């Protein structure tokens, strides 16, 4: 039986700005070359990527009772995501402003997304019959960060598999993730996040992302690290598997890590070898950056199967 995935976390729109996006204060006015209001949120982008790959997926999150909330739910549904557990609550929907340059900066208003509780997530698990629970934007949803270990432990006890992509902590405190490790099957940080998370486990700051991943893996999960232009790697016990990124012309890196997660989880939930999971993730993340916004250019299953087969041979 195929997995029924429930993604929990944030749900919002992204206002993606490109051009002269480095602010100069003092009432300076600057020209943009493009602006787009698109589906954002790590949880929403990951769920959309899973749906595009044919996974039965729903999202549990909170939006506000405003136009942005209505638009967020409509875009999720249009992407094939079951948005029945994306409830509207009083207040404003969260919003992220993406300043997209050679790198990018993100300004986020948490809004309604921050009101999601682990009880609401668990109720959605039961209602949807989920067999896998993926948490995203852990630190943007205070109750997930505070009690995520409790939620994940309950999920594992009920027979679900679990995964977590914490994303960046805007407060740069990184509390709460360590307690989740024993209850996780897969942890999906980027290289910088891996070092920050591992540094909070004690014993000093890891020398690099590989050392960080080894330390995090010692807590229980398979650790899969997005390593930018160097591709990605996974640490499973003592085994380290690597895959190179796919050479592409970069348009916008927004949401690439979330599309990476979708590619990896699709293959992993199907029981494919780790090298294949990494290859699919790498291709999904690489293809994502060739379009604007997090869901503007997400990979199809055919693309992952075709390009991923070649990437397996290049794993090192």
N, C-alpha and C positions, 0 to 999 in steps of 0.2 A: 504494500500500500504506500502511495506517495505521501511525503510529509505535508502536513498542514502547518505553515509557519505563521506565527504571530510576532510582528515587530512592535516593540513598545518604545516610546520616547517622545520626540518632538514632532510637531506638524506646523508648518508655516510656509509663507511665500518668501522668496528671495528677490530683492531688487538688485540686479546685477548691473554695475556701472563699469564701462570701459572707456579708455582714452586718457585724458589728463586727470587721473584720479587721486593724486597725492595732494591732500588739502594744504592750501596756503591760507592761513587765517589773516585777519585784518581786512575783511570784506572783499577779498580778492574773488573775482568771478572767473571760472575756468570752463573750457569747452570739453564736452564728452563726445565720443564717437558713437556710442551706443548705450542704450538703457533698456532693460527687459525685466518685466515682472513675471517670474516663473515659479514653479513649484520648488520649494526649498526643503530644508530639514533633513538631517542625516537619516532619521527613521523613514521619512517619506520617500527619499531618493533610493534608499536601499530596498524598501518594499516595492517601489516601481521597477527597479532593476530585476528583482526576483520575479515579479509578474511577467515582465517581458521575456524572461527565460522559461516561462511555463510553469512556475511554481504557484501552488495554491496558497495565497498569502493575504493576510489581513493586517491592519494597523490599529493599535489602540493608542490614543492621544487625545489631547484637549485643544480646542480652538475657541475663539470668542464668537459672540453673536453679532458679527459684523460682516462686511463684504469680503474681507480677507479670509475669514473663516469659511464662508460659503464657497469661495473660489478654491481654497485649499482642498476641501472635500470633493469638489467637482473634478479637479485635476487628478486627484488620487483615483477616483472612480474611472475616469477616462483612461488612466494608465493600467486598468485591470486590477487595482487593489480593492479588496473589500474594506470599505471605509465605514461600515456600520458601527464600529466601536470608536470612531472619531466623533466625540460628543461636543456640542457647543455649550459653553458655560458663560455666565455674565462676564463682560469685560472684553478687552481687546485681544485679538489674535496676535501671537508672536510674529516678529518680522526680523529678517536679517538683511542688512545692506552689505553687498559684496563689492569691494573696490578691487577690480580685477586688472592687474598689470602683469609684469613678468612674474611676480608673486601675487599674493592677494591678502587683503585684510578684511575682517568680518566684524561688523557692528550688529549686535543682536539685542532686540527687545524680547525678553522671555514671554511676557504676557500670559495668556491662558495656558500655554504648554506647561508652565511650572506648577500647575495645580494637580497634575496627574498623580495618583497614589498607587501604591502597590496593591491595595485591595481592589481598585478598579482594574488594574492589569490582570490580577488573578481571576476576577469575575469574567473578564474577556477571554482568558484561557479556557475557562469552563464552557462558556457559551459557544465559542468557536470550535471547540474540540481540537485545539492546537496540539501538535506533537513536538514542535520545536519553538523555543522562545528566544528571540534575539532582542537585546537591549541596545539602544543607540542614544547618543548625546546624553549620556549618564549624568553629567554634571549640570546640565541645563534643567533637569527635573529633580528638585531637591529631595523628594521622597525616595526616588530610585537610588540616589547616591547615599542617603542615610540608611535605607533598609533594603538595598538591592540584594545583599547576601541572604536575607530572610526569604525574599521572593524567589531567588534562584534555587535556594535549598528546597523550598516547597515544590518547585517545578521538577527538580531532579528526583525528589522522593515520589512524585506522581508519575515518573517514567518519561518525562520530556527530556530531550537534549537541549543544550543551552549555549548561547554565544553572547559576547559583549564587545562592542566598540565604544569605548568611553568618550572618544573625541577629546578635544582640548578642554581643560578646566579654566574658565575665565578668571577664577580667583587664584589659580595656580597653587592650590592647596593639595588636591589629589586625594582627599579623604574618601574612604568607603570602598575603593576598588580592591584593596588587599583582602578584605573579608570575603569577596566574591570568588576568589581563585579556586577554592576547593569545590565549588558548585558549578564550575564552568567546564564545558567541553572545548570551546574555542574562544580565545582572546585575540582581538584584531586591532591592535594599535598601529600608529605609524612609528617611525624610528624615534622621533623626539618624545612622543608620548610614552613609548616603552621605557625609555631612560627615566623619565619623570615618575612613572608608576613604580618602577623597580627601586628607585632611590628612597621611596617611602617604606620599603620592606625592612630597612635596617641593614647594617653592615657596610655603609658607605655608598657613594655614587658609582654606578657601573662605568667601566671605561668606555664602553660603546654599546650600540644597540644589540649586538649579538650577546654580549655578556648580560645585558638587561633581560633579553628574552629568555636566556637560560635560567636566570633567577626567577622570573615570573613563571616559567614552565615547571619549576620545582614545586610550585604551589598546586599543581594539578592539571592545568589546561594545556592543550596544544596552542602554542603562541605563533601567530602569523603576523609578520611585520611588513608594513608598506614602507619601502625604502627609497621613495622618489625615483630619480633617474637611474638608480642602481637596481631597480626592480623590486623584488620582495624575497623574503626568506621565511622559513618556518622552523621552529624548534620543537621537536617531539622527543622528550627524554634527552638522550645524547645525540640524536640525529639532527643535523642541520641541512635542510634542503633549500636551494636557491633557484630563482628564475629571473631572467633579464626582462626589462620592460620592452614593450613593442615600439619600434621607432615610428613616431607619428608627428604631424604638425599640430602643435598645441594652439587651441583657440581659447579654452577656458578650463581651468583645473577644478572649478567648483564641483563638489560631489564625487570626484574621481575615486576617493577612498571608499565611499558608500557603494558605488558600482563595483569596485573591487570586492567588497564584502559579499555582494550579491552573487558575483561569479564564483567566489570560493565556496559559499554556503550551498549553492546549487549543486556543485560537483560533490561536496563533502556529504550532503544529505543523501545523495545517490550512491554513496559508498565507493566512490572512485579513488584511485591511489592518490597519495599526497602530491606527487609530481603533477598529476592532472589537475587537481584542485588549485595548485599554485598557478599553473599555466592558464587556466580559465580565469582566475582572478586577475592575473597580469593583463590579459587581453581585454577583459571587461573594463578595467581601470584605464588602460591606454586608449581604448576607443572612446571612452567617456570624454576625454579632454579635447576631442576633435569637434565638439559641438558646444554651443552656448548653454549655460545653465546645467544643473545637475542631471536633468532628464532629457536634455535636448538631443543627446546622441548616445543612447544606451545600447549595449550589444544585444544581438539576437543569439539564440542557441546555435543556429547554423554557423554564425561567425566564431563563436567560441569553439565549436567542434572542429572547424576547419583550421583556424589560426592556432588554436590551442594545441593541436597535435604537433605542429612544428615547434612550439615553445617547449614541449616536454623534452624534445631532443636537445634543447639548448640549456636545460636546467643544469646547475653545477653545484 
